[in-house]
Amino acid sequence: MRRVTWVRSILLAGVVATPMTACSDAGSVTGPSLMNIVIVGDSRVPGIGRTLQLNVIATFSDGAQQDRSAAASWSSSNPAVATVTAGLVTAVGNGTADIQATYQGASLKKSIRVEVPLPADPSVTASVTVETSPDSASQWRAHLRVTYREQRGSSGFRVDAAHIDYRDASNRSLFIRDLGPGDFQQAWGSNRVEAGQSQVLARQLDFTGTTSTVVVTITTTMTDDLGNSVTLTTSATGQSARSITRDPAAREPGFSEHPDR
């Protein structure tokens, strides 16, 4: 007759149940025996309606490891927060729940937290530098850098549109550029800024005229992962430290704006 005692211990991978077997004179155990099982998977579900897969991994006496998630029995201590089927946890409400798995008499629990994402907290900052242009067709070259940052670290956002207004020191309009999602996708590979991350948009404006001062105002519309829309406006001023001796009347005013290199 075989007697089985379960001893619980904690490993970095999760909670483990280890069987200790003792055999009587009636016979011996044949074939690989179960050594331990562990629940693996994340402990955080980022939002109601999201899912998280947990797995039960069994280790046998011959060293083999098998995923026994489908064979295990699963339950949740708080179905109002999370439900579970075959290890797939579905977030129902905000809070915590203990997810229990039972396999061949071993019962393990893993605490799961459902966190409802907070609205994104985007910031937009800008800087512009002006220099004499190496291009003979222009007198000035303005380099604009706009940094989009998600500060809260919970919900990302996408940039829907940006209105860029270049003006001189007397507030006279030099050039206006409207950017859409495609422009940001071209610059970043997507128009998204992930939670806790930042992206930089770089633009270059070549222009002729009598001013070496450029004031740029950027108005950006963004939408976070929760569907909230926000519009932010920022501005920056740049001025060349060099003066020009060329007669600005000698050439027609002109502007060329494109991604900075």
Buried (B, 14 or more C-beta within 10 A) or exposed (E): EEEBEEEEEEEEEBBBBBBEBEEEEEEEEEEEEBBBBBBBBEBEBBBBEBEBEBBBBBBBEEEEEEEBBEEBEBBBBBEEBBBBEBBBBBBBEBBBBBBBBBBBEBBBBBEBBBBBBEBBBBEBBBEBBBBBBEEEEBBBBBBBBBBBBBEBEBBBBBBBBBBBBBBBEEEEEBBEBEBEBEBBBEBBEEBBBBBEEBBEBEBBBBBBBEBBBBBBBBBBBBBBBBEEEBEBEBEBBBBBEEEEEEEEEEBEEEBBBEEBE
